[in-house]
């Protein structure tokens, strides 16, 4: 059995694509996934499956519009293995996410595109925004005191935005902790 982190793009945002987490867990369990848990209501799931990540993605993407009334036909699904999520955290830029009182830090996960394709959507404001590329991720950091001047929101007008899902750095780190706890409980 493999343990996966599932990131759902576009659910429970701005009153759109409402999916209660209890209903999502039940749906995924009915699809045959085990040890299903969710973290906050923004589409973070940890589960176990003996299927390949591509199969997990396809199965979830097919099931969601069948089971839930969605405002959008396609909810993007990103399936990450433990080593992939670990690499996002291990390969972060130096100091990234380490000063939450000074900076808002986000991991912008890429779905079906690479960092070179995603970067043109970013237009960082000097002195406010910083962005770095990673494997399957863009690291974004904004100076908290000037976050209203940040240009991070301009990525929403880019066609590539539909291939991105954003998680705060604290959520990203917490997902790895939860994944590790599940794996440890299974081993113990």
Residue frames as qw, qx, qy, qz and C-alpha x, y, z in Angstrom:
[[0.000, 0.887, 0.461, 0.000, 0.00, 0.00, 0.00],
 [0.393, 0.271, -0.005, 0.879, 1.19, 3.46, -0.87],
 [0.140, -0.733, -0.446, 0.495, 0.37, 6.55, 1.15],
 [0.320, 0.446, 0.358, 0.755, -0.54, 9.59, -0.94],
 [0.014, 0.513, 0.295, -0.806, -1.29, 13.23, -0.33],
 [0.261, 0.572, 0.651, 0.425, -4.10, 14.38, -2.59],
 [0.038, -0.381, -0.121, 0.916, -4.43, 18.11, -3.30],
 [0.290, 0.652, 0.681, 0.163, -7.76, 19.09, -4.82],
 [0.173, -0.061, 0.126, 0.975, -7.67, 22.34, -6.76],
 [0.230, -0.204, -0.343, -0.888, -10.66, 24.62, -6.72],
 [0.465, -0.517, -0.706, -0.136, -12.93, 23.21, -4.03],
 [0.446, -0.741, -0.426, 0.267, -14.47, 25.26, -1.22],
 [0.374, -0.128, 0.059, 0.917, -13.03, 28.50, -2.57],
 [0.150, 0.069, -0.099, -0.981, -15.17, 31.63, -2.56],
 [0.604, 0.206, 0.437, -0.634, -18.36, 29.66, -2.01],
 [0.683, 0.436, -0.399, -0.429, -17.80, 27.60, -5.17],
 [0.680, 0.226, -0.698, -0.019, -17.47, 23.85, -5.63],
 [0.480, -0.507, 0.473, -0.537, -18.62, 23.13, -2.08],
 [0.775, 0.029, -0.630, -0.035, -17.61, 19.69, -0.89],
 [0.622, -0.675, 0.254, -0.306, -17.99, 18.89, 2.82],
 [0.112, 0.570, -0.810, 0.081, -14.92, 17.02, 4.03],
 [0.563, -0.075, 0.755, -0.327, -16.97, 14.24, 5.69],
 [0.792, 0.492, 0.207, -0.297, -18.73, 13.62, 2.35],
 [0.448, 0.723, -0.519, -0.088, -15.40, 13.67, 0.51],
 [0.219, -0.421, 0.860, -0.186, -13.93, 11.11, 2.92],
 [0.709, 0.174, 0.599, -0.329, -16.99, 8.87, 2.45],
 [0.698, 0.657, -0.107, -0.263, -16.75, 9.20, -1.35],
 [0.272, 0.671, -0.690, 0.008, -13.08, 8.23, -1.35],
 [0.416, -0.235, 0.837, -0.267, -13.65, 5.30, 0.99],
 [0.773, 0.369, 0.390, -0.338, -16.44, 4.07, -1.31],
 [0.589, 0.706, -0.358, -0.164, -13.95, 4.21, -4.19],
 [0.963, 0.000, -0.219, 0.159, -11.82, 1.71, -2.27],
 [0.311, 0.601, -0.440, 0.590, -9.19, 3.97, -0.73],
 [0.713, -0.486, -0.474, 0.176, -8.22, 3.29, 2.88],
 [0.515, -0.420, -0.254, 0.703, -7.06, 5.33, 5.88],
 [0.189, 0.639, 0.328, 0.669, -8.72, 8.40, 4.32],
 [0.314, -0.668, -0.376, 0.560, -8.30, 11.62, 6.28],
 [0.284, 0.787, 0.224, 0.499, -8.68, 15.29, 5.41],
 [0.451, -0.352, -0.255, 0.779, -6.95, 18.37, 6.72],
 [0.126, 0.446, 0.115, -0.879, -8.84, 21.68, 6.79],
 [0.585, 0.545, 0.534, -0.274, -11.57, 22.28, 4.21],
 [0.261, 0.766, -0.293, -0.509, -9.41, 23.31, 1.27],
 [0.875, 0.417, -0.168, -0.181, -9.03, 19.92, -0.39],
 [0.104, 0.597, -0.779, 0.162, -6.15, 18.21, 1.41],
 [0.945, -0.132, 0.003, -0.299, -6.50, 14.44, 1.67],
 [0.035, -0.510, 0.859, -0.029, -4.21, 11.68, 2.87],
 [0.911, 0.048, 0.126, -0.389, -5.07, 8.13, 1.88],
 [0.382, -0.365, 0.828, 0.191, -3.68, 4.71, 1.14],
 [0.815, 0.455, 0.026, -0.357, -4.01, 2.84, -2.14],
 [0.700, -0.199, 0.592, 0.347, -2.25, 0.09, -4.02],
 [0.593, 0.724, 0.321, 0.146, -2.92, 1.95, -7.27],
 [0.536, 0.147, 0.127, 0.822, -0.45, 4.04, -9.27],
 [0.052, -0.455, -0.237, 0.857, -0.73, 7.83, -8.69],
 [0.190, 0.084, -0.480, -0.852, -2.12, 8.38, -12.23],
 [0.332, -0.346, -0.844, -0.242, -4.89, 5.85, -11.56],
 [0.226, -0.513, -0.602, 0.569, -5.74, 7.50, -8.23],
 [0.026, 0.317, -0.076, -0.945, -5.91, 10.91, -9.94],
 [0.270, -0.072, -0.664, -0.694, -8.15, 9.65, -12.76],
 [0.322, -0.420, -0.848, 0.032, -10.49, 7.84, -10.38],
 [0.156, -0.529, -0.457, 0.698, -10.95, 10.87, -8.10],
 [0.089, 0.255, -0.244, -0.931, -11.35, 13.33, -10.99],
 [0.300, -0.198, -0.767, -0.531, -14.06, 11.11, -12.51],
 [0.322, -0.456, -0.805, 0.202, -15.90, 10.58, -9.22],
 [0.114, -0.305, -0.339, 0.883, -16.12, 14.17, -7.96],
 [0.308, 0.068, -0.235, -0.919, -18.48, 15.57, -10.63],
 [0.485, -0.225, -0.784, -0.316, -20.62, 12.42, -10.33],
 [0.456, -0.391, -0.718, 0.352, -20.96, 12.66, -6.55],
 [0.198, -0.546, -0.322, 0.747, -21.08, 16.41, -5.93],
 [0.314, 0.875, 0.350, 0.114, -22.82, 19.44, -7.42],
 [0.541, -0.314, 0.129, 0.769, -19.90, 21.45, -8.71],
 [0.234, 0.862, 0.093, -0.440, -19.81, 24.90, -10.26],
 [0.208, 0.695, -0.595, -0.345, -16.95, 23.81, -12.49],
 [0.937, 0.194, -0.199, -0.213, -16.74, 20.64, -14.56],
 [0.810, 0.243, -0.405, 0.346, -13.12, 19.96, -13.80],
 [0.525, -0.812, 0.247, -0.063, -11.58, 19.93, -10.38],
 [0.545, 0.584, -0.580, 0.161, -7.88, 19.31, -10.76],
 [0.880, -0.466, 0.085, -0.038, -6.36, 16.58, -8.63],
 [0.336, 0.688, -0.611, 0.200, -2.69, 16.30, -7.73],
 [0.946, -0.314, -0.074, -0.016, -1.43, 13.05, -6.22],
 [0.157, 0.772, -0.560, 0.256, 1.88, 13.24, -4.37],
 [0.852, -0.106, -0.474, 0.196, 3.93, 10.42, -2.94],
 [0.609, -0.755, -0.056, 0.236, 5.69, 10.84, 0.38],
 [0.648, -0.159, 0.219, 0.712, 9.09, 11.26, -1.34],
 [0.248, 0.590, 0.359, 0.680, 7.65, 13.94, -3.65],
 [0.330, -0.891, -0.200, -0.240, 6.19, 15.95, -0.76],
 [0.730, -0.543, 0.042, 0.414, 9.37, 15.41, 1.25],
 [0.584, 0.167, 0.264, 0.750, 11.42, 16.77, -1.67],
 [0.014, 0.811, 0.282, 0.512, 9.25, 19.92, -1.85],
 [0.528, -0.848, -0.035, -0.026, 10.05, 20.59, 1.79],
 [0.785, -0.343, 0.185, 0.481, 13.69, 19.49, 1.70],
 [0.539, 0.233, 0.339, 0.735, 14.49, 21.52, -1.43],
 [0.022, -0.943, -0.331, 0.016, 12.91, 24.80, -0.34],
 [0.366, 0.718, -0.187, 0.562, 14.95, 27.97, -0.77],
 [0.482, -0.039, -0.562, 0.671, 17.20, 28.76, 2.17],
 [0.019, 0.101, 0.401, -0.910, 15.21, 30.40, 4.96],
 [0.399, -0.208, -0.491, -0.746, 11.88, 29.91, 3.17],
 [0.662, -0.460, -0.501, -0.315, 8.95, 29.59, 5.58],
 [0.621, -0.155, -0.548, 0.538, 11.15, 30.18, 8.61],
 [0.087, -0.107, -0.286, 0.948, 9.91, 33.69, 9.46],
 [0.031, -0.570, -0.780, -0.256, 6.08, 33.44, 9.48],
 [0.163, -0.771, -0.369, 0.493, 5.82, 36.67, 11.46],
 [0.107, -0.566, 0.285, 0.766, 7.58, 38.53, 8.64],
 [0.229, 0.251, -0.667, -0.663, 6.57, 36.67, 5.46],
 [0.827, 0.201, 0.308, -0.425, 3.55, 34.86, 4.05],
 [0.028, -0.426, 0.842, 0.328, 5.02, 31.76, 2.39],
 [0.829, 0.255, 0.228, -0.442, 3.19, 29.48, -0.03],
 [0.343, -0.161, 0.848, 0.371, 3.93, 26.35, -2.02],
 [0.621, 0.467, -0.050, -0.627, 2.27, 26.61, -5.42],
 [0.581, -0.078, 0.800, 0.127, 1.97, 23.05, -6.63],
 [0.333, 0.429, -0.475, -0.692, 2.01, 22.51, -10.39],
 [0.707, 0.192, 0.643, -0.223, -0.42, 20.10, -12.06],
 [0.742, 0.472, 0.446, 0.168, 0.65, 18.84, -15.47],
 [0.391, 0.874, -0.103, 0.269, 3.04, 21.72, -16.17],
 [0.747, -0.117, -0.254, 0.603, 6.62, 22.42, -15.14],
 [0.315, -0.704, -0.189, 0.607, 8.11, 25.46, -13.46],
 [0.248, -0.138, 0.413, 0.865, 9.37, 26.91, -16.77],
 [0.063, -0.489, -0.685, -0.536, 5.81, 26.92, -18.11],
 [0.343, -0.756, -0.543, 0.122, 4.42, 28.43, -14.89],
 [0.457, -0.379, -0.134, 0.794, 6.94, 31.18, -14.21],
 [0.122, 0.272, 0.336, 0.893, 5.73, 33.63, -16.90],
 [0.345, -0.701, -0.557, -0.284, 2.48, 33.98, -14.89],
 [0.553, -0.642, -0.287, 0.446, 4.43, 35.53, -12.02],
 [0.289, 0.715, 0.016, 0.636, 5.30, 39.20, -11.90],
 [0.597, -0.500, -0.443, 0.444, 6.86, 39.71, -8.46],
 [0.024, -0.958, -0.026, -0.283, 6.90, 43.22, -7.02],
 [0.556, 0.348, -0.459, 0.599, 10.42, 44.12, -6.01],
 [0.028, -0.321, 0.511, -0.797, 10.78, 44.44, -2.25],
 [0.682, -0.130, 0.240, -0.678, 7.46, 42.63, -1.64],
 [0.961, 0.123, 0.098, -0.225, 7.38, 39.32, -3.54],
 [0.056, -0.551, 0.808, 0.200, 9.94, 36.60, -4.09],
 [0.937, 0.168, 0.096, -0.292, 9.42, 33.47, -6.18],
 [0.143, -0.521, 0.824, 0.172, 11.67, 30.48, -6.70],
 [0.799, 0.191, -0.399, -0.407, 11.24, 27.40, -8.86],
 [0.447, -0.348, 0.805, -0.177, 11.37, 23.86, -7.62],
 [0.110, 0.024, -0.938, -0.328, 10.53, 20.40, -8.91],
 [0.226, -0.492, -0.811, -0.223, 6.76, 20.49, -9.42],
 [0.313, -0.785, -0.445, 0.296, 6.41, 23.60, -7.28],
 [0.235, 0.639, -0.048, 0.731, 6.86, 27.36, -7.20],
 [0.453, -0.456, -0.510, 0.572, 7.83, 28.80, -3.83],
 [0.037, 0.709, 0.219, 0.670, 6.22, 32.20, -3.23],
 [0.456, -0.440, -0.481, 0.606, 6.95, 34.53, -0.36],
 [0.032, 0.771, 0.240, 0.590, 5.41, 37.95, 0.36],
 [0.194, 0.137, -0.473, 0.848, 6.41, 40.51, 2.90],
 [0.170, -0.569, -0.790, 0.152, 3.49, 40.42, 5.36],
 [0.103, -0.583, -0.255, 0.765, 3.60, 44.14, 6.13],
 [0.218, 0.446, -0.309, -0.811, 3.12, 44.90, 2.42],
 [0.340, 0.149, 0.917, 0.147, 1.04, 41.92, 1.29],
 [0.408, 0.732, 0.425, -0.343, -1.67, 44.23, -0.11],
 [0.228, 0.793, -0.359, -0.436, 0.96, 45.36, -2.63],
 [0.488, -0.199, 0.822, 0.215, 1.82, 41.78, -3.58],
 [0.486, 0.389, -0.424, -0.658, 1.34, 40.74, -7.19],
 [0.214, -0.075, 0.973, -0.034, 0.72, 37.10, -6.33],
 [0.506, 0.462, 0.587, -0.431, -2.98, 37.46, -7.15],
 [0.395, 0.621, -0.319, -0.597, -2.13, 38.43, -10.74],
 [0.071, -0.209, 0.948, 0.231, -1.40, 34.77, -11.50],
 [0.450, 0.369, 0.728, -0.363, -5.18, 34.15, -11.40],
 [0.515, 0.700, 0.012, -0.494, -5.55, 35.85, -14.79],
 [0.078, 0.520, -0.780, -0.338, -3.00, 33.54, -16.41],
 [0.834, 0.113, -0.358, -0.404, -4.16, 30.49, -18.40],
 [0.539, 0.230, -0.770, 0.253, -1.62, 28.41, -16.47],
 [0.324, -0.336, 0.499, -0.730, -3.34, 29.24, -13.17],
 [0.877, -0.057, -0.065, -0.473, -5.74, 26.34, -13.79],
 [0.858, 0.180, -0.449, 0.171, -2.69, 24.08, -13.48],
 [0.228, 0.356, -0.575, 0.700, -1.71, 25.35, -10.02],
 [0.613, -0.653, -0.409, -0.179, -2.97, 24.78, -6.51],
 [0.133, 0.622, -0.408, 0.655, -1.71, 26.89, -3.64],
 [0.741, -0.520, -0.414, 0.094, -1.05, 25.76, -0.07],
 [0.230, -0.906, 0.286, -0.212, 0.39, 27.82, 2.73],
 [0.392, 0.489, -0.740, 0.244, 3.80, 26.65, 3.85],
 [0.367, -0.271, 0.697, -0.553, 2.41, 25.69, 7.26],
 [0.866, 0.166, 0.175, -0.438, -0.24, 23.50, 5.59],
 [0.708, 0.510, -0.486, -0.040, 2.39, 21.91, 3.34],
 [0.123, 0.438, -0.794, 0.403, 4.57, 21.01, 6.33],
 [0.590, -0.115, 0.536, -0.593, 1.55, 19.78, 8.32],
 [0.878, 0.282, -0.137, -0.361, 0.53, 17.45, 5.47],
 [0.556, 0.434, -0.689, 0.166, 3.93, 15.78, 5.59],
 [0.196, -0.310, 0.728, -0.579, 3.64, 15.40, 9.38],
 [0.768, 0.059, 0.289, -0.569, 0.21, 13.77, 9.00],
 [0.814, 0.397, -0.388, -0.171, 1.49, 11.47, 6.26],
 [0.299, 0.443, -0.772, 0.344, 4.44, 10.43, 8.42],
 [0.450, -0.194, 0.618, -0.615, 2.12, 9.73, 11.39],
 [0.874, 0.194, 0.031, -0.445, -0.11, 7.53, 9.24],
 [0.703, 0.440, -0.557, 0.042, 2.86, 5.59, 7.89],
 [0.040, 0.404, -0.766, 0.499, 4.31, 5.19, 11.41],
 [0.657, -0.085, 0.437, -0.609, 0.96, 3.94, 12.76],
 [0.892, 0.295, -0.189, -0.287, 0.76, 1.38, 9.93],
 [0.545, 0.469, -0.657, 0.226, 4.32, 0.18, 10.60],
 [0.117, -0.391, 0.683, -0.606, 3.90, 0.02, 14.38]]
